[in-house]
């Protein structure tokens, strides 16, 4: 996972105009990736409350709808942003009537995004391959 700040704003200004690339890659991204561990270190306790709060917010937006962009792990059909079919992958979405709508047309061709999406996709494919032998064969219904 990596934080994609290309579509974010800070005080109404594009985030990319206000932050340095080196800081984003070397400081911000690793900190976001390790935020759960940081919460545990700071609190001396589980980060479950933070995760629980985020889950509640996510479910509220899913049920009530939100035009605000958020991330949701969705089963891929192979048609969005080059991610192969059959993976659970996080996409930017809005929600309405209990359904997520993937934000289409985001430019994903910068070096960090391409590398991060490839790394995540490769990890997910590897994990799926590692457990394929554990999956039960589907038995046809008569």
BADODREN-71146 format. One record per atom (N, C-alpha, C): residue number from 1; chain; atom name; x, z, y. Coordinates in steps of 0.1 Angstrom, whole numbers, m for minus. Atoms other than C-alpha are relative to their C-alpha. Last residue first. Layout:
N
TINU, NUM, A, CA, X, Z, Y;
...
***
This chain:
142
TINU, 142, A, N, 9, 9, 8;
TINU, 142, A, CA, m276, m94, m313;
TINU, 142, A, C, m14, 0, 6;
TINU, 141, A, N, 13, m6, 3;
TINU, 141, A, CA, m251, m80, m288;
TINU, 141, A, C, m9, m10, m8;
TINU, 140, A, N, 12, 7, m4;
TINU, 140, A, CA, m216, m93, m291;
TINU, 140, A, C, m13, 7, m4;
TINU, 139, A, N, 8, 3, 11;
TINU, 139, A, CA, m189, m66, m295;
TINU, 139, A, C, m13, m8, 5;
TINU, 138, A, N, 14, 0, m3;
TINU, 138, A, CA, m164, m65, m267;
TINU, 138, A, C, m7, m5, m13;
TINU, 137, A, N, 6, 14, 0;
TINU, 137, A, CA, m130, m57, m280;
TINU, 137, A, C, m14, 1, 3;
TINU, 136, A, N, 8, 3, 12;
TINU, 136, A, CA, m119, m22, m269;
TINU, 136, A, C, m4, m15, 1;
TINU, 135, A, N, 13, 4, m3;
TINU, 135, A, CA, m91, m19, m243;
TINU, 135, A, C, m7, m4, m13;
TINU, 134, A, N, 9, m11, 2;
TINU, 134, A, CA, m60, 0, m254;
TINU, 134, A, C, m15, m3, 2;
TINU, 133, A, N, 1, m3, 14;
TINU, 133, A, CA, m39, m31, m260;
TINU, 133, A, C, m10, 12, m3;
TINU, 132, A, N, 9, 9, 7;
TINU, 132, A, CA, m46, m42, m225;
TINU, 132, A, C, m2, 3, m14;
TINU, 131, A, N, 11, m7, 7;
TINU, 131, A, CA, m30, m10, m211;
TINU, 131, A, C, m10, m10, m8;
TINU, 130, A, N, m4, m12, 8;
TINU, 130, A, CA, 4, m23, m201;
TINU, 130, A, C, m11, 7, m8;
TINU, 129, A, N, m7, 5, 13;
TINU, 129, A, CA, m9, m57, m191;
TINU, 129, A, C, 4, 12, m8;
TINU, 128, A, N, 11, 5, 9;
TINU, 128, A, CA, m33, m41, m166;
TINU, 128, A, C, 6, m5, m13;
TINU, 127, A, N, 7, m12, 5;
TINU, 127, A, CA, m4, m20, m151;
TINU, 127, A, C, m12, m5, m10;
TINU, 126, A, N, m8, m7, 10;
TINU, 126, A, CA, 17, m51, m148;
TINU, 126, A, C, m7, 12, m6;
TINU, 125, A, N, m1, 9, 12;
TINU, 125, A, CA, m10, m71, m131;
TINU, 125, A, C, 8, 7, m11;
TINU, 124, A, N, 13, m1, 7;
TINU, 124, A, CA, m16, m42, m107;
TINU, 124, A, C, 0, m8, m12;
TINU, 123, A, N, 2, m13, 6;
TINU, 123, A, CA, 21, m39, m99;
TINU, 123, A, C, m13, 1, m7;
TINU, 122, A, N, m9, m1, 12;
TINU, 122, A, CA, 25, m76, m94;
TINU, 122, A, C, m2, 13, m7;
TINU, 121, A, N, 6, 9, 10;
TINU, 121, A, CA, m5, m77, m70;
TINU, 121, A, C, 8, 1, m13;
TINU, 120, A, N, 12, m7, 5;
TINU, 120, A, CA, 8, m47, m50;
TINU, 120, A, C, m6, m8, m12;
TINU, 119, A, N, m4, m12, 7;
TINU, 119, A, CA, 43, m63, m47;
TINU, 119, A, C, m12, 7, m6;
TINU, 118, A, N, m6, 5, 13;
TINU, 118, A, CA, 28, m97, m38;
TINU, 118, A, C, 4, 12, m8;
TINU, 117, A, N, 11, 4, 9;
TINU, 117, A, CA, 5, m81, m12;
TINU, 117, A, C, 6, m5, m13;
TINU, 116, A, N, 8, m12, 5;
TINU, 116, A, CA, 34, m62, 3;
TINU, 116, A, C, m11, m4, m9;
TINU, 115, A, N, m8, m8, 10;
TINU, 115, A, CA, 58, m92, 4;
TINU, 115, A, C, m8, 12, m5;
TINU, 114, A, N, m1, 8, 13;
TINU, 114, A, CA, 31, m115, 20;
TINU, 114, A, C, 8, 8, m10;
TINU, 113, A, N, 13, 1, 7;
TINU, 113, A, CA, 22, m88, 45;
TINU, 113, A, C, 1, m7, m13;
TINU, 112, A, N, 3, m13, 5;
TINU, 112, A, CA, 58, m80, 55;
TINU, 112, A, C, m13, 0, m8;
TINU, 111, A, N, m8, m3, 11;
TINU, 111, A, CA, 67, m117, 59;
TINU, 111, A, C, m3, 13, m7;
TINU, 110, A, N, m13, m6, m5;
TINU, 110, A, CA, 38, m127, 81;
TINU, 110, A, C, 8, 5, m12;
TINU, 109, A, N, m12, 7, 4;
TINU, 109, A, CA, 13, m150, 64;
TINU, 109, A, C, 13, 5, 6;
TINU, 108, A, N, m8, m8, 9;
TINU, 108, A, CA, m18, m129, 62;
TINU, 108, A, C, 13, m6, m3;
TINU, 107, A, N, m13, 6, 3;
TINU, 107, A, CA, m38, m143, 91;
TINU, 107, A, C, 9, 9, m8;
TINU, 106, A, N, m11, m7, m5;
TINU, 106, A, CA, m73, m128, 87;
TINU, 106, A, C, 13, m7, m3;
TINU, 105, A, N, m7, 7, m10;
TINU, 105, A, CA, m99, m155, 80;
TINU, 105, A, C, 12, 8, 7;
TINU, 104, A, N, m7, 12, 3;
TINU, 104, A, CA, m124, m134, 62;
TINU, 104, A, C, 8, m5, 11;
TINU, 103, A, N, m4, 7, m13;
TINU, 103, A, CA, m134, m98, 66;
TINU, 103, A, C, 8, m12, m4;
TINU, 102, A, N, m14, 2, m3;
TINU, 102, A, CA, m149, m89, 32;
TINU, 102, A, C, 2, m7, 13;
TINU, 101, A, N, m3, 14, m3;
TINU, 101, A, CA, m185, m79, 33;
TINU, 101, A, C, 14, 0, 4;
TINU, 100, A, N, m11, 2, m8;
TINU, 100, A, CA, m195, m46, 16;
TINU, 100, A, C, 2, m15, 2;
TINU, 99, A, N, m9, 10, 5;
TINU, 99, A, CA, m230, m39, 5;
TINU, 99, A, C, 12, m2, 9;
TINU, 98, A, N, m6, m4, 12;
TINU, 98, A, CA, m252, m9, 9;
TINU, 98, A, C, 10, m10, m6;
TINU, 97, A, N, 10, m1, 11;
TINU, 97, A, CA, m275, m25, 34;
TINU, 97, A, C, 7, 3, m13;
TINU, 96, A, N, 14, 1, m5;
TINU, 96, A, CA, m245, m34, 57;
TINU, 96, A, C, m9, 0, m13;
TINU, 95, A, N, 11, m3, 10;
TINU, 95, A, CA, m208, m28, 53;
TINU, 95, A, C, m13, m1, 7;
TINU, 94, A, N, 10, m7, m7;
TINU, 94, A, CA, m176, m41, 70;
TINU, 94, A, C, m11, 2, m10;
TINU, 93, A, N, 14, 3, 2;
TINU, 93, A, CA, m145, m49, 50;
TINU, 93, A, C, m9, 6, 12;
TINU, 92, A, N, 7, m4, m12;
TINU, 92, A, CA, m108, m51, 50;
TINU, 92, A, C, m14, m4, m1;
TINU, 91, A, N, 2, 11, m10;
TINU, 91, A, CA, m97, m55, 14;
TINU, 91, A, C, m6, 7, 13;
TINU, 90, A, N, 5, m5, m13;
TINU, 90, A, CA, m82, m31, m12;
TINU, 90, A, C, m1, m12, 10;
TINU, 89, A, N, m9, 2, m11;
TINU, 89, A, CA, m78, m46, m46;
TINU, 89, A, C, m6, 4, 12;
TINU, 88, A, N, 6, m8, m11;
TINU, 88, A, CA, m94, m39, m80;
TINU, 88, A, C, 10, 1, 11;
TINU, 87, A, N, m7, m12, m4;
TINU, 87, A, CA, m81, m67, m101;
TINU, 87, A, C, m9, 7, 10;
TINU, 86, A, N, 0, m10, 9;
TINU, 86, A, CA, m101, m93, m121;
TINU, 86, A, C, 8, 13, 3;
TINU, 85, A, N, 12, m6, 4;
TINU, 85, A, CA, m94, m125, m103;
TINU, 85, A, C, 2, 12, m10;
TINU, 84, A, N, 6, 5, 12;
TINU, 84, A, CA, m61, m131, m87;
TINU, 84, A, C, m12, 7, m4;
TINU, 83, A, N, m1, m10, 10;
TINU, 83, A, CA, m54, m122, m51;
TINU, 83, A, C, m7, m5, m13;
TINU, 82, A, N, m10, 3, 10;
TINU, 82, A, CA, m47, m153, m29;
TINU, 82, A, C, 1, 11, m11;
TINU, 81, A, N, m13, m3, m4;
TINU, 81, A, CA, m65, m139, 2;
TINU, 81, A, C, 11, m2, m12;
TINU, 80, A, N, m4, m6, m13;
TINU, 80, A, CA, m99, m139, m13;
TINU, 80, A, C, 15, 3, 1;
TINU, 79, A, N, 2, 9, m11;
TINU, 79, A, CA, m112, m163, m40;
TINU, 79, A, C, 5, 5, 14;
TINU, 78, A, N, m11, 10, m1;
TINU, 78, A, CA, m99, m148, m72;
TINU, 78, A, C, m1, m9, 12;
TINU, 77, A, N, 5, 12, 7;
TINU, 77, A, CA, m131, m129, m80;
TINU, 77, A, C, 10, m11, 1;
TINU, 76, A, N, m3, 13, m5;
TINU, 76, A, CA, m116, m95, m71;
TINU, 76, A, C, m6, m11, m8;
TINU, 75, A, N, m4, 9, 11;
TINU, 75, A, CA, m132, m62, m79;
TINU, 75, A, C, 2, m14, 5;
TINU, 74, A, N, 11, 8, 6;
TINU, 74, A, CA, m133, m42, m47;
TINU, 74, A, C, 6, m8, m11;
TINU, 73, A, N, m5, 5, 13;
TINU, 73, A, CA, m112, m13, m33;
TINU, 73, A, C, m11, m8, m7;
TINU, 72, A, N, 7, m3, 13;
TINU, 72, A, CA, m125, m8, 2;
TINU, 72, A, C, 6, m7, m11;
TINU, 71, A, N, m6, 6, 12;
TINU, 71, A, CA, m107, m7, 36;
TINU, 71, A, C, m9, 5, m12;
TINU, 70, A, N, m5, m11, 8;
TINU, 70, A, CA, m125, m2, 69;
TINU, 70, A, C, 6, m7, m13;
TINU, 69, A, N, m8, 4, 11;
TINU, 69, A, CA, m134, m25, 98;
TINU, 69, A, C, 4, 13, m7;
TINU, 68, A, N, m15, m4, m1;
TINU, 68, A, CA, m161, m10, 120;
TINU, 68, A, C, 7, m5, m12;
TINU, 67, A, N, m6, 12, m5;
TINU, 67, A, CA, m195, m28, 118;
TINU, 67, A, C, 15, 2, 2;
TINU, 66, A, N, m9, m2, m11;
TINU, 66, A, CA, m208, 1, 97;
TINU, 66, A, C, 6, m14, 3;
TINU, 65, A, N, m5, 12, m6;
TINU, 65, A, CA, m236, 5, 72;
TINU, 65, A, C, 10, 3, 12;
TINU, 64, A, N, 6, 2, m13;
TINU, 64, A, CA, m256, 35, 64;
TINU, 64, A, C, 4, m13, 6;
TINU, 63, A, N, 15, m1, 1;
TINU, 63, A, CA, m248, 36, 26;
TINU, 63, A, C, m7, m4, 14;
TINU, 62, A, N, 5, 10, 10;
TINU, 62, A, CA, m212, 22, 28;
TINU, 62, A, C, m16, 1, 0;
TINU, 61, A, N, m1, 14, m5;
TINU, 61, A, CA, m204, 40, 60;
TINU, 61, A, C, m6, m10, m9;
TINU, 60, A, N, 9, 1, m11;
TINU, 60, A, CA, m216, 73, 46;
TINU, 60, A, C, m1, m14, 6;
TINU, 59, A, N, 13, 2, 6;
TINU, 59, A, CA, m197, 67, 14;
TINU, 59, A, C, m11, m1, 11;
TINU, 58, A, N, 1, 13, 6;
TINU, 58, A, CA, m165, 61, 33;
TINU, 58, A, C, m14, m2, m6;
TINU, 57, A, N, 1, 10, m11;
TINU, 57, A, CA, m169, 92, 55;
TINU, 57, A, C, m2, m14, m6;
TINU, 56, A, N, 14, m2, m6;
TINU, 56, A, CA, m176, 113, 24;
TINU, 56, A, C, m2, m10, 11;
TINU, 55, A, N, 10, 5, 9;
TINU, 55, A, CA, m145, 99, 6;
TINU, 55, A, C, m14, 1, 6;
TINU, 54, A, N, m1, 15, m1;
TINU, 54, A, CA, m123, 105, 36;
TINU, 54, A, C, m10, m6, m9;
TINU, 53, A, N, 5, 4, m13;
TINU, 53, A, CA, m134, 141, 37;
TINU, 53, A, C, 0, m15, 2;
TINU, 52, A, N, 15, m2, 1;
TINU, 52, A, CA, m128, 145, 0;
TINU, 52, A, C, m7, m4, 13;
TINU, 51, A, N, 5, 11, 8;
TINU, 51, A, CA, m93, 130, 3;
TINU, 51, A, C, m15, 1, m1;
TINU, 50, A, N, m1, 12, m8;
TINU, 50, A, CA, m85, 154, 31;
TINU, 50, A, C, m6, m12, m7;
TINU, 49, A, N, 10, 0, m11;
TINU, 49, A, CA, m99, 183, 12;
TINU, 49, A, C, 1, m12, 9;
TINU, 48, A, N, 13, 4, 4;
TINU, 48, A, CA, m80, 172, m19;
TINU, 48, A, C, m11, 1, 11;
TINU, 47, A, N, 5, 9, m10;
TINU, 47, A, CA, m46, 173, m2;
TINU, 47, A, C, m15, m4, m3;
TINU, 46, A, N, 4, 14, 4;
TINU, 46, A, CA, m37, 203, m23;
TINU, 46, A, C, m5, m7, 12;
TINU, 45, A, N, 11, 1, 9;
TINU, 45, A, CA, m19, 233, m9;
TINU, 45, A, C, m4, m14, m2;
TINU, 44, A, N, m3, m8, 11;
TINU, 44, A, CA, 12, 243, 10;
TINU, 44, A, C, m11, 1, m10;
TINU, 43, A, N, 11, m10, 3;
TINU, 43, A, CA, m5, 229, 40;
TINU, 43, A, C, 5, 10, m10;
TINU, 42, A, N, 4, m7, m12;
TINU, 42, A, CA, 25, 210, 54;
TINU, 42, A, C, m10, 11, m2;
TINU, 41, A, N, m11, m7, m6;
TINU, 41, A, CA, 40, 200, 21;
TINU, 41, A, C, m4, 8, 12;
TINU, 40, A, N, m2, m11, 9;
TINU, 40, A, CA, 6, 191, 5;
TINU, 40, A, C, 12, 8, 6;
TINU, 39, A, N, 11, m10, m2;
TINU, 39, A, CA, m3, 170, 36;
TINU, 39, A, C, 3, 12, m9;
TINU, 38, A, N, m2, m7, m13;
TINU, 38, A, CA, 31, 153, 34;
TINU, 38, A, C, m10, 10, 3;
TINU, 37, A, N, m11, m10, 2;
TINU, 37, A, CA, 26, 145, m3;
TINU, 37, A, C, 3, 8, 13;
TINU, 36, A, N, 5, m11, 8;
TINU, 36, A, CA, m7, 129, 5;
TINU, 36, A, C, 10, 10, m3;
TINU, 35, A, N, 8, m9, m8;
TINU, 35, A, CA, 8, 109, 34;
TINU, 35, A, C, m6, 12, m9;
TINU, 34, A, N, m2, m14, 6;
TINU, 34, A, CA, 35, 93, 13;
TINU, 34, A, C, m8, 11, 7;
TINU, 33, A, N, 0, 1, 14;
TINU, 33, A, CA, 25, 56, 19;
TINU, 33, A, C, 2, 14, m7;
TINU, 32, A, N, 14, 3, 4;
TINU, 32, A, CA, 15, 63, 55;
TINU, 32, A, C, 0, 0, m16;
TINU, 31, A, N, 7, m12, m3;
TINU, 31, A, CA, 50, 79, 61;
TINU, 31, A, C, m15, m2, m5;
TINU, 30, A, N, m3, m10, 10;
TINU, 30, A, CA, 67, 50, 44;
TINU, 30, A, C, m8, 13, 2;
TINU, 29, A, N, 5, 4, 13;
TINU, 29, A, CA, 48, 25, 67;
TINU, 29, A, C, 4, 10, m11;
TINU, 28, A, N, 15, m1, 1;
TINU, 28, A, CA, 54, 44, 99;
TINU, 28, A, C, m5, m3, m14;
TINU, 27, A, N, 6, m13, m1;
TINU, 27, A, CA, 91, 50, 96;
TINU, 27, A, C, m15, 1, m2;
TINU, 26, A, N, m9, m10, 6;
TINU, 26, A, CA, 111, 20, 84;
TINU, 26, A, C, m5, 14, 2;
TINU, 25, A, N, m5, 3, 14;
TINU, 25, A, CA, 87, m9, 87;
TINU, 25, A, C, 7, 13, m5;
TINU, 24, A, N, 12, 3, 9;
TINU, 24, A, CA, 66, 1, 118;
TINU, 24, A, C, 5, 0, m15;
TINU, 23, A, N, 8, m13, 2;
TINU, 23, A, CA, 96, 17, 135;
TINU, 23, A, C, m11, m2, m10;
TINU, 22, A, N, m8, m8, 8;
TINU, 22, A, CA, 117, m15, 130;
TINU, 22, A, C, m7, 14, m3;
TINU, 21, A, N, 0, 5, 14;
TINU, 21, A, CA, 89, m37, 143;
TINU, 21, A, C, 8, 10, m10;
TINU, 20, A, N, m12, 8, 4;
TINU, 20, A, CA, 86, m17, 175;
TINU, 20, A, C, m1, m3, m15;
TINU, 19, A, N, m9, m7, 10;
TINU, 19, A, CA, 52, m5, 187;
TINU, 19, A, C, 11, m10, m4;
TINU, 18, A, N, m4, m13, m4;
TINU, 18, A, CA, 32, m13, 218;
TINU, 18, A, C, 9, 7, m9;
TINU, 17, A, N, m7, 0, m13;
TINU, 17, A, CA, 26, m50, 217;
TINU, 17, A, C, 6, 13, 4;
TINU, 16, A, N, m13, 7, 1;
TINU, 16, A, CA, 19, m49, 180;
TINU, 16, A, C, 7, m1, 13;
TINU, 15, A, N, m10, m10, 5;
TINU, 15, A, CA, m8, m23, 186;
TINU, 15, A, C, 13, m7, m1;
TINU, 14, A, N, m5, 3, 13;
TINU, 14, A, CA, m28, m48, 207;
TINU, 14, A, C, 11, 9, m5;
TINU, 13, A, N, m11, 10, 0;
TINU, 13, A, CA, m41, m30, 238;
TINU, 13, A, C, 4, m3, m15;
TINU, 12, A, N, 5, 13, m4;
TINU, 12, A, CA, m75, m13, 242;
TINU, 12, A, C, 11, m11, 0;
TINU, 11, A, N, 5, 0, m14;
TINU, 11, A, CA, m60, 22, 241;
TINU, 11, A, C, m4, m14, 6;
TINU, 10, A, N, m3, m14, m5;
TINU, 10, A, CA, m42, 14, 209;
TINU, 10, A, C, m3, 0, 15;
TINU, 9, A, N, m3, m2, m14;
TINU, 9, A, CA, m55, m17, 191;
TINU, 9, A, C, 3, 15, 3;
TINU, 8, A, N, 3, m12, m6;
TINU, 8, A, CA, m53, m28, 155;
TINU, 8, A, C, 2, 0, 15;
TINU, 7, A, N, 13, 2, m6;
TINU, 7, A, CA, m54, m63, 140;
TINU, 7, A, C, m5, 13, 7;
TINU, 6, A, N, 0, 12, m8;
TINU, 6, A, CA, m17, m65, 132;
TINU, 6, A, C, m14, m2, 7;
TINU, 5, A, N, 4, m3, m14;
TINU, 5, A, CA, m15, m29, 122;
TINU, 5, A, C, m2, m12, 8;
TINU, 4, A, N, m1, 12, m7;
TINU, 4, A, CA, m15, m35, 84;
TINU, 4, A, C, m5, 2, 14;
TINU, 3, A, N, 10, 1, m11;
TINU, 3, A, CA, m7, m2, 69;
TINU, 3, A, C, 2, m13, 7;
TINU, 2, A, N, m7, m1, m13;
TINU, 2, A, CA, 11, m6, 35;
TINU, 2, A, C, m11, m1, 11;
TINU, 1, A, N, 8, 0, m12;
TINU, 1, A, CA, 0, 0, 0;
TINU, 1, A, C, 9, 0, 12;
***
